[in-house]
Amino acid sequence: MSLAKSPWIIHVNCNSCNGCDIEVVACLTPLYDAERFGVLNIGTPKQADIMVVTGSVNYKNVNVLKNIYNQIPDPKVVLAVGACASTGGIFHDCYNVIGGVDQVIPVDAYVPGCCPKPEAILDGVVAALSILENKKKGNIKGKEVPLKGNEVPSNA
Ligand code: SF4
């Protein structure tokens, strides 16, 4: 059976203001009905195929994000949802913010916006499905990311 027809998604809220998360939840309601793509929102990384990340990365959550990423089996796809997850957004120059998700783990697709509309998030999920299928065909594996390397700087 095609993995792209029944992917499981884990949603990780890094440091979001919850604006993006409300739109992610809206995607799961009957109005937008993300499950029509076969998507199921689950709570454990060990059963996930796609990681949807909202919010920017900071020195407190960086290892949590890396740990979740490392636990997702290959092939896996990371979707950064919103300006904060993509670049750090309005928090990019805060003293405790490292930046967007791609500063610490590989990101496969980005959904722009602050906050993105549910339609845009669904577009990102559909893009993630085809990336996942291509990764599966090409047997592309994610690299384990080391937990060290993002320690709090002395001036933070
Ligand atoms: S992109 Fe905008 S809505 Fe989303 S977490 Fe950042 S500030 Fe909030």
Boltz pocket constraint, residues with backbone or C-beta under 6 A from the ligand:
constraints:
  - pocket:
      binder: B
      contacts: [[A, 15], [A, 16], [A, 17], [A, 18], [A, 19], [A, 20], [A, 21], [A, 54], [A, 55], [A, 81], [A, 82], [A, 83], [A, 84], [A, 85], [A, 89], [A, 90], [A, 113], [A, 114], [A, 115], [A, 116]]
      max_distance: 6.0
